[in-house]
Amino acid sequence: MTLIELTVIIITLLTMISVLFIGTAAYKEGTDRASCILNQRNVQTYVRSYQNMWDLNIGDDLDPSDIFGETAFLATQPECPAGGIYTLVDTIPEIGTLAFTCEYADARDHEPSNHGEW
């Protein structure tokens, strides 16, 4: 092999490796977003179950210890895989309004555009 052929092979391999790194970074961001959406959906389900179980109305107080805790629906509050901070609302929200949001909801597209059926 000549030096030119060897250089071309090395450049091709480095290009393929760089594409692989870009792909894995996008994959990681996608899995973080999917995990965050799943966390939000689960907590939304728990809030609606709590509302139905105790026959609460929209606007009634919502204590985080009723949703998160040893004797509640979920033992611990989930953590955003991307490092965001979750916030639970203080009252039972309207149907189609999220009860549990991530601070990265807008910046990293963590929330789906249509969550009315949650």
Backbone torsions as a table, in degrees:
resi	resn	phi	psi	omega
1	MET	NA	144.2	176.7
2	THR	-88.9	167.7	-179.7
3	LEU	-65.1	-33.7	179.2
4	ILE	-67.6	-43.2	178.9
5	GLU	-62.9	-43.8	179.6
6	LEU	-62.9	-40.1	177.7
7	THR	-64.2	-42.0	179.2
8	VAL	-63.3	-41.6	179.3
9	ILE	-64.4	-43.9	179.9
10	ILE	-64.2	-43.6	178.7
11	ILE	-62.8	-40.7	178.5
12	THR	-63.5	-44.3	178.6
13	LEU	-63.8	-42.7	178.6
14	LEU	-64.4	-37.0	176.9
15	THR	-64.6	-43.8	179.3
16	MET	-64.3	-39.1	178.2
17	ILE	-66.7	-40.1	179.2
18	SER	-65.5	-37.8	176.2
19	VAL	-64.3	-38.1	178.0
20	LEU	-62.6	-43.3	178.7
21	PHE	-64.3	-39.8	178.0
22	ILE	-64.4	-42.0	179.2
23	GLY	-64.3	-41.3	-180.0
24	THR	-69.4	-33.2	176.8
25	ALA	-65.5	-41.8	177.9
26	ALA	-66.7	-37.7	177.9
27	TYR	-63.1	-43.8	179.1
28	LYS	-61.8	-43.2	179.1
29	GLU	-64.3	-39.0	178.2
30	GLY	-66.3	-40.3	178.6
31	THR	-69.6	-35.1	175.0
32	ASP	-61.7	-44.5	179.8
33	ARG	-63.6	-43.5	-179.8
34	ALA	-64.7	-40.7	178.2
35	SER	-65.8	-38.9	179.4
36	CYS	-66.0	-43.4	178.2
37	ILE	-63.0	-40.9	179.0
38	LEU	-64.0	-41.5	176.2
39	ASN	-59.8	-45.6	-179.4
40	GLN	-64.6	-41.3	-179.8
41	ARG	-65.7	-42.1	179.4
42	ASN	-62.4	-45.5	180.0
43	VAL	-66.2	-36.9	176.6
44	GLN	-60.7	-41.0	177.7
45	THR	-64.5	-41.5	179.4
46	TYR	-64.2	-40.4	180.0
47	VAL	-64.6	-44.2	179.2
48	ARG	-66.3	-36.9	177.3
49	SER	-65.7	-42.1	177.2
50	TYR	-61.5	-43.7	179.4
51	GLN	-61.0	-44.9	-179.1
52	ASN	-70.2	-38.5	-177.0
53	MET	-66.2	-38.7	-177.8
54	TRP	-101.2	8.0	177.1
55	ASP	53.8	51.0	179.2
56	LEU	-91.9	156.9	178.5
57	ASN	-104.0	162.8	175.3
58	ILE	-62.6	130.8	-178.5
59	GLY	98.7	-11.2	175.8
60	ASP	-68.7	154.7	-178.5
61	ASP	-61.7	144.3	178.2
62	LEU	-126.8	113.7	180.0
63	ASP	-93.8	127.7	-180.0
64	PRO	-57.0	-28.1	179.9
65	SER	-70.0	-15.9	174.9
66	ASP	-77.7	-23.6	-179.3
67	ILE	-100.0	-42.8	-177.4
68	PHE	-114.3	127.7	177.6
69	GLY	153.5	170.1	-176.3
70	GLU	-58.4	-38.1	-177.4
71	THR	-104.4	11.3	-177.8
72	ALA	-99.1	-167.5	-178.7
73	PHE	-68.0	-36.7	-176.6
74	LEU	-130.6	128.0	-173.9
75	ALA	-62.1	-41.9	179.5
76	THR	-133.0	154.5	177.3
77	GLN	-74.1	131.9	-179.9
78	PRO	-65.1	157.9	177.5
79	GLU	-114.5	140.0	178.7
80	CYS	-68.1	127.6	180.0
81	PRO	-65.0	-21.2	178.5
82	ALA	-89.6	-1.2	178.3
83	GLY	94.0	7.1	178.3
84	GLY	-73.8	167.4	179.3
85	ILE	-108.6	128.2	178.2
86	TYR	-86.5	146.9	177.6
87	THR	-129.1	129.3	176.2
88	LEU	-100.8	136.0	-179.5
89	VAL	-69.0	163.7	-177.6
90	ASP	-86.8	-20.3	-177.1
91	THR	-129.4	162.5	176.1
92	ILE	-64.9	121.7	-175.1
93	PRO	-80.9	165.9	173.5
94	GLU	-63.3	157.1	175.0
95	ILE	-63.2	132.7	-178.6
96	GLY	91.4	-3.5	176.6
97	THR	-107.7	132.7	-177.7
98	LEU	-72.5	139.1	177.1
99	ALA	-92.9	-15.6	-172.4
100	PHE	-137.9	113.4	-175.9
101	THR	-123.2	157.7	178.5
102	CYS	-106.3	144.5	179.9
103	GLU	-66.6	-19.6	178.6
104	TYR	-92.6	12.5	-173.9
105	ALA	-54.2	-43.7	-177.9
106	ASP	-89.8	-40.5	-173.8
107	ALA	-67.3	-39.8	-175.9
108	ARG	-115.7	16.0	177.1
109	ASP	55.0	46.7	-179.2
110	HIS	-76.0	-24.3	-178.6
111	GLU	-104.6	139.7	176.0
112	PRO	-69.1	156.9	-177.8
113	SER	-70.4	-27.2	-179.9
114	ASN	-123.1	108.2	177.9
115	HIS	-124.2	25.6	-177.2
116	GLY	-67.2	-25.6	-178.4
117	GLU	-90.6	3.3	178.5
118	TRP	-72.4	NA	NA
